[in-house]
């Protein structure tokens, strides 16, 4: 999957990411993927919900996948972090 | 869907909910639903991931649904809150 279809959710205000998803979709992407890890997972769901209810009513959640990623910190220790991918299509 | 198959995620330690899901599954439920709203959404994903990676390796994520719920506060104002339902089956 092309990385350019993917919007990574971080700590910015939700509307920043909503705008990014809407722009991506309006620029011709049939599918936009919203990705988040750890504490940002709830925000990813918020972004998907705001996009499809307020901005792109013809947009559907095609699939949602969850997984676990191993993160290695600066001290060399690894931690497991949950992640989510939400696939939106029109 | 019977409510008894459902584990609601709140603010307790993750392992409490993991145990609840594992117990529910081992007591014969073919499907267990993990539900969460707002800030607990990330914890719901953590619970599902810990259950299927550490306790029930034959367990699969059948489906994940996201939605928006309207919450009415004590002052009568309504707010939209995202929610997630994770359907686990064996």
N, CA and C atoms of all chains as a GROMACS GRO file, in nm:
protein
  540
    1UNK      N    1   0.085  -0.120   0.000
    1UNK     CA    2   0.000   0.000   0.000
    1UNK      C    3   0.089   0.126   0.000
    2UNK      N    4   0.057   0.219  -0.086
    2UNK     CA    5   0.137   0.342  -0.095
    2UNK      C    6   0.126   0.421   0.035
    3UNK      N    7   0.239   0.467   0.084
    3UNK     CA    8   0.245   0.541   0.210
    3UNK      C    9   0.168   0.672   0.201
    4UNK      N   10   0.156   0.726   0.080
    4UNK     CA   11   0.093   0.858   0.066
    4UNK      C   12  -0.056   0.855   0.098
    5UNK      N   13  -0.115   0.736   0.102
    5UNK     CA   14  -0.256   0.724   0.139
    5UNK      C   15  -0.275   0.722   0.290
    6UNK      N   16  -0.166   0.722   0.365
    6UNK     CA   17  -0.174   0.698   0.508
    6UNK      C   18  -0.161   0.826   0.588
    7UNK      N   19  -0.250   0.843   0.684
    7UNK     CA   20  -0.242   0.957   0.776
    7UNK      C   21  -0.208   0.902   0.915
    8UNK      N   22  -0.093   0.944   0.968
    8UNK     CA   23  -0.050   0.899   1.100
    8UNK      C   24  -0.101   0.995   1.207
    9UNK      N   25  -0.166   0.939   1.308
    9UNK     CA   26  -0.224   1.022   1.412
    9UNK      C   27  -0.125   1.043   1.526
   10UNK      N   28  -0.102   1.170   1.561
   10UNK     CA   29  -0.013   1.204   1.671
   10UNK      C   30  -0.085   1.288   1.774
   11UNK      N   31  -0.015   1.387   1.826
   11UNK     CA   32  -0.069   1.464   1.939
   11UNK      C   33  -0.132   1.598   1.898
   12UNK      N   34  -0.139   1.626   1.770
   12UNK     CA   35  -0.199   1.754   1.727
   12UNK      C   36  -0.350   1.752   1.745
   13UNK      N   37  -0.414   1.869   1.732
   13UNK     CA   38  -0.561   1.870   1.741
   13UNK      C   39  -0.623   1.780   1.634
   14UNK      N   40  -0.734   1.718   1.672
   14UNK     CA   41  -0.799   1.620   1.584
   14UNK      C   42  -0.830   1.677   1.446
   15UNK      N   43  -0.872   1.805   1.441
   15UNK     CA   44  -0.913   1.860   1.312
   15UNK      C   45  -0.798   1.866   1.212
   16UNK      N   46  -0.674   1.875   1.259
   16UNK     CA   47  -0.560   1.870   1.168
   16UNK      C   48  -0.561   1.740   1.088
   17UNK      N   49  -0.586   1.630   1.158
   17UNK     CA   50  -0.584   1.499   1.093
   17UNK      C   51  -0.709   1.479   1.009
   18UNK      N   52  -0.822   1.532   1.056
   18UNK     CA   53  -0.946   1.524   0.978
   18UNK      C   54  -0.923   1.591   0.842
   19UNK      N   55  -0.863   1.710   0.848
   19UNK     CA   56  -0.835   1.785   0.725
   19UNK      C   57  -0.742   1.705   0.633
   20UNK      N   58  -0.641   1.642   0.691
   20UNK     CA   59  -0.546   1.563   0.612
   20UNK      C   60  -0.617   1.447   0.541
   21UNK      N   61  -0.708   1.382   0.612
   21UNK     CA   62  -0.781   1.268   0.554
   21UNK      C   63  -0.873   1.316   0.442
   22UNK      N   64  -0.947   1.425   0.469
   22UNK     CA   65  -1.040   1.478   0.370
   22UNK      C   66  -0.965   1.522   0.244
   23UNK      N   67  -0.852   1.591   0.264
   23UNK     CA   68  -0.771   1.636   0.151
   23UNK      C   69  -0.721   1.518   0.069
   24UNK      N   70  -0.672   1.418   0.138
   24UNK     CA   71  -0.622   1.297   0.072
   24UNK      C   72  -0.733   1.232  -0.010
   25UNK      N   73  -0.849   1.222   0.048
   25UNK     CA   74  -0.962   1.157  -0.020
   25UNK      C   75  -1.006   1.239  -0.140
   26UNK      N   76  -1.014   1.372  -0.122
   26UNK     CA   77  -1.058   1.458  -0.232
   26UNK      C   78  -0.956   1.469  -0.344
   27UNK      N   79  -0.831   1.434  -0.315
   27UNK     CA   80  -0.729   1.441  -0.419
   27UNK      C   81  -0.728   1.313  -0.504
   28UNK      N   82  -0.823   1.227  -0.482
   28UNK     CA   83  -0.840   1.112  -0.570
   28UNK      C   84  -0.807   0.977  -0.510
   29UNK      N   85  -0.763   0.973  -0.384
   29UNK     CA   86  -0.734   0.843  -0.322
   29UNK      C   87  -0.864   0.767  -0.296
   30UNK      N   88  -0.875   0.648  -0.350
   30UNK     CA   89  -0.995   0.568  -0.323
   30UNK      C   90  -0.997   0.519  -0.180
   31UNK      N   91  -0.877   0.499  -0.126
   31UNK     CA   92  -0.867   0.448   0.010
   31UNK      C   93  -0.772   0.536   0.090
   32UNK      N   94  -0.812   0.570   0.210
   32UNK     CA   95  -0.722   0.643   0.301
   32UNK      C   96  -0.709   0.558   0.428
   33UNK      N   97  -0.586   0.544   0.473
   33UNK     CA   98  -0.561   0.463   0.592
   33UNK      C   99  -0.523   0.555   0.708
   34UNK      N  100  -0.593   0.539   0.819
   34UNK     CA  101  -0.562   0.616   0.940
   34UNK      C  102  -0.489   0.523   1.035
   35UNK      N  103  -0.367   0.561   1.073
   35UNK     CA  104  -0.286   0.475   1.160
   35UNK      C  105  -0.254   0.544   1.291
   36UNK      N  106  -0.255   0.468   1.398
   36UNK     CA  107  -0.217   0.524   1.527
   36UNK      C  108  -0.162   0.415   1.618
   37UNK      N  109  -0.083   0.459   1.715
   37UNK     CA  110  -0.026   0.366   1.814
   37UNK      C  111  -0.057   0.417   1.954
   38UNK      N  112  -0.065   0.323   2.048
   38UNK     CA  113  -0.074   0.359   2.190
   38UNK      C  114  -0.186   0.455   2.222
   39UNK      N  115  -0.149   0.563   2.289
   39UNK     CA  116  -0.250   0.658   2.338
   39UNK      C  117  -0.322   0.732   2.226
   40UNK      N  118  -0.270   0.728   2.106
   40UNK     CA  119  -0.336   0.799   1.996
   40UNK      C  120  -0.447   0.718   1.931
   41UNK      N  121  -0.465   0.593   1.976
   41UNK     CA  122  -0.564   0.505   1.912
   41UNK      C  123  -0.705   0.563   1.921
   42UNK      N  124  -0.739   0.616   2.038
   42UNK     CA  125  -0.872   0.674   2.055
   42UNK      C  126  -0.894   0.793   1.963
   43UNK      N  127  -0.786   0.870   1.942
   43UNK     CA  128  -0.794   0.985   1.853
   43UNK      C  129  -0.814   0.941   1.708
   44UNK      N  130  -0.755   0.829   1.671
   44UNK     CA  131  -0.773   0.777   1.534
   44UNK      C  132  -0.920   0.746   1.509
   45UNK      N  133  -0.985   0.687   1.609
   45UNK     CA  134  -1.129   0.657   1.597
   45UNK      C  135  -1.208   0.788   1.586
   46UNK      N  136  -1.172   0.887   1.669
   46UNK     CA  137  -1.238   1.018   1.661
   46UNK      C  138  -1.225   1.076   1.519
   47UNK      N  139  -1.104   1.071   1.464
   47UNK     CA  140  -1.081   1.127   1.331
   47UNK      C  141  -1.170   1.058   1.228
   48UNK      N  142  -1.172   0.924   1.231
   48UNK     CA  143  -1.254   0.850   1.134
   48UNK      C  144  -1.402   0.886   1.149
   49UNK      N  145  -1.448   0.898   1.273
   49UNK     CA  146  -1.589   0.930   1.297
   49UNK      C  147  -1.625   1.071   1.251
   50UNK      N  148  -1.538   1.167   1.278
   50UNK     CA  149  -1.566   1.304   1.235
   50UNK      C  150  -1.564   1.312   1.082
   51UNK      N  151  -1.468   1.245   1.019
   51UNK     CA  152  -1.460   1.248   0.872
   51UNK      C  153  -1.589   1.195   0.811
   52UNK      N  154  -1.633   1.079   0.857
   52UNK     CA  155  -1.747   1.020   0.786
   52UNK      C  156  -1.881   1.079   0.827
   53UNK      N  157  -1.891   1.137   0.945
   53UNK     CA  158  -2.019   1.196   0.983
   53UNK      C  159  -2.032   1.342   0.941
   54UNK      N  160  -1.922   1.416   0.941
   54UNK     CA  161  -1.934   1.558   0.914
   54UNK      C  162  -1.885   1.601   0.777
   55UNK      N  163  -1.787   1.529   0.721
   55UNK     CA  164  -1.725   1.579   0.599
   55UNK      C  165  -1.748   1.493   0.475
   56UNK      N  166  -1.739   1.363   0.491
   56UNK     CA  167  -1.752   1.274   0.375
   56UNK      C  168  -1.858   1.167   0.403
   57UNK      N  169  -1.986   1.204   0.391
   57UNK     CA  170  -2.091   1.109   0.426
   57UNK      C  171  -2.095   0.983   0.338
   58UNK      N  172  -2.030   0.991   0.221
   58UNK     CA  173  -2.028   0.872   0.135
   58UNK      C  174  -1.910   0.782   0.168
   59UNK      N  175  -1.837   0.817   0.271
   59UNK     CA  176  -1.717   0.745   0.310
   59UNK      C  177  -1.754   0.628   0.404
   60UNK      N  178  -1.693   0.512   0.381
   60UNK     CA  179  -1.723   0.397   0.466
   60UNK      C  180  -1.598   0.339   0.532
   61UNK      N  181  -1.618   0.279   0.647
   61UNK     CA  182  -1.508   0.207   0.711
   61UNK      C  183  -1.504   0.068   0.649
   62UNK      N  184  -1.403   0.045   0.566
   62UNK     CA  185  -1.394  -0.084   0.495
   62UNK      C  186  -1.344  -0.193   0.589
   63UNK      N  187  -1.246  -0.155   0.669
   63UNK     CA  188  -1.186  -0.255   0.757
   63UNK      C  189  -1.111  -0.184   0.870
   64UNK      N  190  -1.099  -0.254   0.981
   64UNK     CA  191  -1.016  -0.204   1.091
   64UNK      C  192  -0.927  -0.318   1.137
   65UNK      N  193  -0.799  -0.290   1.147
   65UNK     CA  194  -0.706  -0.394   1.194
   65UNK      C  195  -0.634  -0.345   1.318
   66UNK      N  196  -0.614  -0.438   1.413
   66UNK     CA  197  -0.534  -0.402   1.529
   66UNK      C  198  -0.413  -0.496   1.535
   67UNK      N  199  -0.305  -0.445   1.589
   67UNK     CA  200  -0.186  -0.529   1.600
   67UNK      C  201  -0.097  -0.479   1.713
   68UNK      N  202   0.010  -0.553   1.736
   68UNK     CA  203   0.105  -0.516   1.841
   68UNK      C  204   0.240  -0.490   1.776
   69UNK      N  205   0.300  -0.377   1.809
   69UNK     CA  206   0.433  -0.346   1.756
   69UNK      C  207   0.533  -0.344   1.870
   70UNK      N  208   0.654  -0.390   1.838
   70UNK     CA  209   0.762  -0.384   1.937
   70UNK      C  210   0.838  -0.254   1.917
   71UNK      N  211   0.846  -0.177   2.022
   71UNK     CA  212   0.918  -0.050   2.017
   71UNK      C  213   1.044  -0.065   2.101
   72UNK      N  214   1.159  -0.025   2.043
   72UNK     CA  215   1.282  -0.028   2.121
   72UNK      C  216   1.317   0.113   2.166
   73UNK      N  217   1.328   0.130   2.297
   73UNK     CA  218   1.360   0.262   2.352
   73UNK      C  219   1.509   0.292   2.341
   74UNK      N  220   1.546   0.412   2.382
   74UNK     CA  221   1.687   0.453   2.374
   74UNK      C  222   1.776   0.369   2.464
   75UNK      N  223   1.718   0.314   2.570
   75UNK     CA  224   1.797   0.231   2.661
   75UNK      C  225   1.804   0.085   2.614
   76UNK      N  226   1.749   0.059   2.495
   76UNK     CA  227   1.760  -0.075   2.439
   76UNK      C  228   1.650  -0.170   2.481
   77UNK      N  229   1.566  -0.125   2.574
   77UNK     CA  230   1.457  -0.212   2.617
   77UNK      C  231   1.342  -0.208   2.517
   78UNK      N  232   1.274  -0.320   2.502
   78UNK     CA  233   1.161  -0.322   2.410
   78UNK      C  234   1.031  -0.320   2.487
   79UNK      N  235   0.931  -0.257   2.429
   79UNK     CA  236   0.798  -0.254   2.487
   79UNK      C  237   0.698  -0.286   2.378
   80UNK      N  238   0.589  -0.349   2.415
   80UNK     CA  239   0.483  -0.377   2.319
   80UNK      C  240   0.384  -0.261   2.318
   81UNK      N  241   0.350  -0.216   2.200
   81UNK     CA  242   0.252  -0.109   2.187
   81UNK      C  243   0.144  -0.153   2.089
   82UNK      N  244   0.019  -0.134   2.128
   82UNK     CA  245  -0.091  -0.167   2.038
   82UNK      C  246  -0.101  -0.062   1.928
   83UNK      N  247  -0.147  -0.107   1.811
   83UNK     CA  248  -0.169  -0.010   1.704
   83UNK      C  249  -0.299  -0.042   1.631
   84UNK      N  250  -0.349   0.057   1.560
   84UNK     CA  251  -0.474   0.040   1.486
   84UNK      C  252  -0.457   0.098   1.346
   85UNK      N  253  -0.522   0.034   1.250
   85UNK     CA  254  -0.530   0.087   1.114
   85UNK      C  255  -0.676   0.087   1.073
   86UNK      N  256  -0.724   0.205   1.036
   86UNK     CA  257  -0.863   0.217   0.992
   86UNK      C  258  -0.862   0.248   0.842
   87UNK      N  259  -0.925   0.162   0.764
   87UNK     CA  260  -0.928   0.178   0.618
   87UNK      C  261  -1.059   0.242   0.577
   88UNK      N  262  -1.049   0.363   0.525
   88UNK     CA  263  -1.169   0.434   0.477
   88UNK      C  264  -1.174   0.429   0.325
   89UNK      N  265  -1.292   0.400   0.270
   89UNK     CA  266  -1.309   0.405   0.125
   89UNK      C  267  -1.435   0.483   0.090
   90UNK      N  268  -1.443   0.531  -0.034
   90UNK     CA  269  -1.562   0.602  -0.078
   90UNK      C  270  -1.642   0.513  -0.170
   91UNK      N  271  -2.773  -0.930   2.068
   91UNK     CA  272  -2.655  -0.994   2.128
   91UNK      C  273  -2.668  -0.994   2.281
   92UNK      N  274  -2.643  -1.108   2.342
   92UNK     CA  275  -2.657  -1.117   2.488
   92UNK      C  276  -2.552  -1.029   2.556
   93UNK      N  277  -2.596  -0.953   2.654
   93UNK     CA  278  -2.507  -0.861   2.724
   93UNK      C  279  -2.397  -0.935   2.800
   94UNK      N  280  -2.427  -1.057   2.838
   94UNK     CA  281  -2.331  -1.130   2.922
   94UNK      C  282  -2.201  -1.165   2.848
   95UNK      N  283  -2.205  -1.155   2.715
   95UNK     CA  284  -2.083  -1.178   2.637
   95UNK      C  285  -1.995  -1.055   2.629
   96UNK      N  286  -2.042  -0.946   2.686
   96UNK     CA  287  -1.975  -0.818   2.664
   96UNK      C  288  -1.891  -0.775   2.783
   97UNK      N  289  -1.769  -0.734   2.756
   97UNK     CA  290  -1.681  -0.680   2.861
   97UNK      C  291  -1.663  -0.531   2.833
   98UNK      N  292  -1.707  -0.446   2.927
   98UNK     CA  293  -1.693  -0.302   2.913
   98UNK      C  294  -1.562  -0.255   2.974
   99UNK      N  295  -1.486  -0.180   2.896
   99UNK     CA  296  -1.354  -0.136   2.942
   99UNK      C  297  -1.366   0.000   3.012
  100UNK      N  298  -1.314   0.007   3.133
  100UNK     CA  299  -1.313   0.131   3.210
  100UNK      C  300  -1.172   0.168   3.250
  101UNK      N  301  -1.158   0.215   3.372
  101UNK     CA  302  -1.030   0.271   3.416
  101UNK      C  303  -0.945   0.175   3.500
  102UNK      N  304  -0.993   0.053   3.518
  102UNK     CA  305  -0.915  -0.042   3.598
  102UNK      C  306  -0.792  -0.091   3.522
  103UNK      N  307  -0.700  -0.158   3.591
  103UNK     CA  308  -0.582  -0.212   3.521
  103UNK      C  309  -0.624  -0.308   3.410
  104UNK      N  310  -0.548  -0.305   3.302
  104UNK     CA  311  -0.581  -0.383   3.182
  104UNK      C  312  -0.602  -0.531   3.213
  105UNK      N  313  -0.520  -0.587   3.303
  105UNK     CA  314  -0.528  -0.730   3.329
  105UNK      C  315  -0.664  -0.771   3.389
  106UNK      N  316  -0.731  -0.679   3.459
  106UNK     CA  317  -0.865  -0.710   3.508
  106UNK      C  318  -0.958  -0.746   3.391
  107UNK      N  319  -0.950  -0.667   3.286
  107UNK     CA  320  -1.038  -0.689   3.171
  107UNK      C  321  -0.993  -0.810   3.090
  108UNK      N  322  -0.861  -0.829   3.082
  108UNK     CA  323  -0.809  -0.947   3.013
  108UNK      C  324  -0.865  -1.073   3.078
  109UNK      N  325  -0.858  -1.074   3.212
  109UNK     CA  326  -0.910  -1.188   3.287
  109UNK      C  327  -1.059  -1.209   3.262
  110UNK      N  328  -1.135  -1.100   3.258
  110UNK     CA  329  -1.278  -1.110   3.234
  110UNK      C  330  -1.307  -1.170   3.096
  111UNK      N  331  -1.230  -1.128   2.996
  111UNK     CA  332  -1.251  -1.180   2.860
  111UNK      C  333  -1.214  -1.329   2.854
  112UNK      N  334  -1.100  -1.364   2.913
  112UNK     CA  335  -1.055  -1.503   2.911
  112UNK      C  336  -1.156  -1.593   2.984
  113UNK      N  337  -1.204  -1.546   3.099
  113UNK     CA  338  -1.303  -1.622   3.176
  113UNK      C  339  -1.431  -1.642   3.095
  114UNK      N  340  -1.477  -1.535   3.033
  114UNK     CA  341  -1.598  -1.541   2.951
  114UNK      C  342  -1.582  -1.642   2.838
  115UNK      N  343  -1.467  -1.636   2.773
  115UNK     CA  344  -1.442  -1.726   2.661
  115UNK      C  345  -1.432  -1.871   2.707
  116UNK      N  346  -1.363  -1.893   2.820
  116UNK     CA  347  -1.346  -2.030   2.871
  116UNK      C  348  -1.475  -2.087   2.928
  117UNK      N  349  -1.571  -2.001   2.959
  117UNK     CA  350  -1.698  -2.051   3.013
  117UNK      C  351  -1.793  -2.091   2.900
  118UNK      N  352  -1.746  -2.087   2.778
  118UNK     CA  353  -1.825  -2.141   2.668
  118UNK      C  354  -1.877  -2.040   2.568
  119UNK      N  355  -1.851  -1.910   2.590
  119UNK     CA  356  -1.897  -1.811   2.493
  119UNK      C  357  -1.815  -1.822   2.364
  120UNK      N  358  -1.885  -1.843   2.252
  120UNK     CA  359  -1.813  -1.850   2.125
  120UNK      C  360  -1.760  -1.713   2.084
  121UNK      N  361  -1.835  -1.611   2.128
  121UNK     CA  362  -1.797  -1.475   2.093
  121UNK      C  363  -1.791  -1.389   2.218
  122UNK      N  364  -1.688  -1.309   2.230
  122UNK     CA  365  -1.681  -1.212   2.339
  122UNK      C  366  -1.664  -1.074   2.275
  123UNK      N  367  -1.742  -0.979   2.324
  123UNK     CA  368  -1.736  -0.843   2.270
  123UNK      C  369  -1.670  -0.751   2.371
  124UNK      N  370  -1.569  -0.680   2.326
  124UNK     CA  371  -1.501  -0.582   2.410
  124UNK      C  372  -1.549  -0.444   2.367
  125UNK      N  373  -1.607  -0.370   2.462
  125UNK     CA  374  -1.661  -0.239   2.428
  125UNK      C  375  -1.593  -0.130   2.508
  126UNK      N  376  -1.572  -0.015   2.445
  126UNK     CA  377  -1.514   0.099   2.515
  126UNK      C  378  -1.556   0.228   2.449
  127UNK      N  379  -1.549   0.335   2.528
  127UNK     CA  380  -1.582   0.467   2.477
  127UNK      C  381  -1.470   0.565   2.510
  128UNK      N  382  -1.458   0.667   2.427
  128UNK     CA  383  -1.366   0.778   2.455
  128UNK      C  384  -1.224   0.733   2.486
  129UNK      N  385  -1.174   0.778   2.601
  129UNK     CA  386  -1.034   0.754   2.636
  129UNK      C  387  -1.001   0.608   2.662
  130UNK      N  388  -1.103   0.525   2.679
  130UNK     CA  389  -1.077   0.383   2.706
  130UNK      C  390  -1.057   0.302   2.579
  131UNK      N  391  -1.074   0.365   2.463
  131UNK     CA  392  -1.066   0.292   2.336
  131UNK      C  393  -0.929   0.226   2.317
  132UNK      N  394  -0.824   0.299   2.349
  132UNK     CA  395  -0.690   0.243   2.334
  132UNK      C  396  -0.670   0.123   2.425
  133UNK      N  397  -0.730   0.128   2.545
  133UNK     CA  398  -0.719   0.017   2.639
  133UNK      C  399  -0.794  -0.105   2.589
  134UNK      N  400  -0.905  -0.083   2.518
  134UNK     CA  401  -0.980  -0.196   2.461
  134UNK      C  402  -0.893  -0.271   2.360
  135UNK      N  403  -0.817  -0.196   2.280
  135UNK     CA  404  -0.728  -0.259   2.183
  135UNK      C  405  -0.617  -0.335   2.256
  136UNK      N  406  -0.562  -0.274   2.363
  136UNK     CA  407  -0.460  -0.343   2.444
  136UNK      C  408  -0.515  -0.476   2.498
  137UNK      N  409  -0.638  -0.472   2.551
  137UNK     CA  410  -0.699  -0.593   2.608
  137UNK      C  411  -0.710  -0.702   2.501
  138UNK      N  412  -0.762  -0.666   2.384
  138UNK     CA  413  -0.778  -0.765   2.276
  138UNK      C  414  -0.643  -0.823   2.235
  139UNK      N  415  -0.542  -0.738   2.227
  139UNK     CA  416  -0.410  -0.784   2.185
  139UNK      C  417  -0.345  -0.876   2.290
  140UNK      N  418  -0.359  -0.841   2.416
  140UNK     CA  419  -0.301  -0.926   2.521
  140UNK      C  420  -0.374  -1.061   2.526
  141UNK      N  421  -0.506  -1.057   2.512
  141UNK     CA  422  -0.583  -1.182   2.516
  141UNK      C  423  -0.538  -1.276   2.404
  142UNK      N  424  -0.530  -1.224   2.282
  142UNK     CA  425  -0.503  -1.318   2.173
  142UNK      C  426  -0.356  -1.354   2.159
  143UNK      N  427  -0.266  -1.270   2.208
  143UNK     CA  428  -0.125  -1.306   2.198
  143UNK      C  429  -0.074  -1.387   2.316
  144UNK      N  430  -0.129  -1.360   2.435
  144UNK     CA  431  -0.072  -1.426   2.554
  144UNK      C  432  -0.159  -1.536   2.611
  145UNK      N  433  -0.290  -1.525   2.597
  145UNK     CA  434  -0.377  -1.620   2.668
  145UNK      C  435  -0.456  -1.714   2.578
  146UNK      N  436  -0.510  -1.662   2.468
  146UNK     CA  437  -0.594  -1.745   2.382
  146UNK      C  438  -0.545  -1.736   2.237
  147UNK      N  439  -0.438  -1.810   2.206
  147UNK     CA  440  -0.379  -1.798   2.072
  147UNK      C  441  -0.473  -1.842   1.959
  148UNK      N  442  -0.577  -1.920   1.994
  148UNK     CA  443  -0.671  -1.962   1.890
  148UNK      C  444  -0.784  -1.861   1.870
  149UNK      N  445  -0.774  -1.751   1.940
  149UNK     CA  446  -0.877  -1.647   1.937
  149UNK      C  447  -0.850  -1.551   1.821
  150UNK      N  448  -0.958  -1.514   1.750
  150UNK     CA  449  -0.941  -1.423   1.637
  150UNK      C  450  -1.028  -1.299   1.650
  151UNK      N  451  -0.981  -1.190   1.592
  151UNK     CA  452  -1.064  -1.070   1.584
  151UNK      C  453  -1.155  -1.087   1.463
  152UNK      N  454  -1.284  -1.111   1.490
  152UNK     CA  455  -1.379  -1.135   1.381
  152UNK      C  456  -1.417  -1.004   1.314
  153UNK      N  457  -1.437  -0.903   1.395
  153UNK     CA  458  -1.481  -0.776   1.340
  153UNK      C  459  -1.452  -0.665   1.442
  154UNK      N  460  -1.435  -0.544   1.392
  154UNK     CA  461  -1.422  -0.427   1.478
  154UNK      C  462  -1.516  -0.320   1.424
  155UNK      N  463  -1.598  -0.264   1.510
  155UNK     CA  464  -1.688  -0.157   1.467
  155UNK      C  465  -1.661  -0.032   1.548
  156UNK      N  466  -1.667   0.082   1.481
  156UNK     CA  467  -1.657   0.209   1.553
  156UNK      C  468  -1.785   0.287   1.531
  157UNK      N  469  -1.821   0.368   1.629
  157UNK     CA  470  -1.942   0.448   1.616
  157UNK      C  471  -1.932   0.571   1.705
  158UNK      N  472  -2.033   0.655   1.695
  158UNK     CA  473  -2.038   0.776   1.777
  158UNK      C  474  -2.162   0.770   1.864
  159UNK      N  475  -2.144   0.795   1.994
  159UNK     CA  476  -2.258   0.796   2.085
  159UNK      C  477  -2.279   0.937   2.138
  160UNK      N  478  -2.405   0.970   2.158
  160UNK     CA  479  -2.435   1.101   2.217
  160UNK      C  480  -2.450   1.082   2.367
  161UNK      N  481  -2.371   1.157   2.442
  161UNK     CA  482  -2.376   1.149   2.587
  161UNK      C  483  -2.439   1.279   2.639
  162UNK      N  484  -2.537   1.267   2.727
  162UNK     CA  485  -2.596   1.387   2.786
  162UNK      C  486  -2.542   1.405   2.928
  163UNK      N  487  -2.478   1.519   2.952
  163UNK     CA  488  -2.420   1.546   3.084
  163UNK      C  489  -2.526   1.590   3.183
  164UNK      N  490  -2.485   1.610   3.308
  164UNK     CA  491  -2.578   1.651   3.413
  164UNK      C  492  -2.638   1.789   3.386
  165UNK      N  493  -2.563   1.871   3.313
  165UNK     CA  494  -2.612   2.004   3.280
  165UNK      C  495  -2.703   2.004   3.157
  166UNK      N  496  -2.731   1.888   3.105
  166UNK     CA  497  -2.823   1.877   2.992
  166UNK      C  498  -2.756   1.892   2.855
  167UNK      N  499  -2.628   1.925   2.855
  167UNK     CA  500  -2.560   1.940   2.726
  167UNK      C  501  -2.519   1.803   2.671
  168UNK      N  502  -2.521   1.792   2.539
  168UNK     CA  503  -2.481   1.665   2.480
  168UNK      C  504  -2.342   1.677   2.418
  169UNK      N  505  -2.271   1.566   2.423
  169UNK     CA  506  -2.139   1.562   2.362
  169UNK      C  507  -2.129   1.432   2.282
  170UNK      N  508  -2.055   1.437   2.174
  170UNK     CA  509  -2.032   1.315   2.096
  170UNK      C  510  -1.909   1.243   2.147
  171UNK      N  511  -1.922   1.114   2.166
  171UNK     CA  512  -1.809   1.034   2.211
  171UNK      C  513  -1.793   0.914   2.117
  172UNK      N  514  -1.671   0.891   2.074
  172UNK     CA  515  -1.646   0.774   1.989
  172UNK      C  516  -1.648   0.648   2.071
  173UNK      N  517  -1.689   0.538   2.008
  173UNK     CA  518  -1.685   0.411   2.078
  173UNK      C  519  -1.634   0.301   1.985
  174UNK      N  520  -1.591   0.192   2.046
  174UNK     CA  521  -1.538   0.080   1.967
  174UNK      C  522  -1.596  -0.050   2.022
  175UNK      N  523  -1.621  -0.144   1.931
  175UNK     CA  524  -1.660  -0.279   1.971
  175UNK      C  525  -1.569  -0.376   1.899
  176UNK      N  526  -1.502  -0.459   1.975
  176UNK     CA  527  -1.412  -0.558   1.918
  176UNK      C  528  -1.473  -0.696   1.941
  177UNK      N  529  -1.500  -0.769   1.834
  177UNK     CA  530  -1.564  -0.901   1.842
  177UNK      C  531  -1.458  -1.009   1.832
  178UNK      N  532  -1.439  -1.082   1.941
  178UNK     CA  533  -1.341  -1.192   1.943
  178UNK      C  534  -1.415  -1.325   1.933
  179UNK      N  535  -1.363  -1.415   1.847
  179UNK     CA  536  -1.421  -1.549   1.839
  179UNK      C  537  -1.310  -1.652   1.843
  180UNK      N  538  -1.347  -1.774   1.876
  180UNK     CA  539  -1.248  -1.882   1.878
  180UNK      C  540  -1.270  -1.972   1.758
   0.00000   0.00000   0.00000
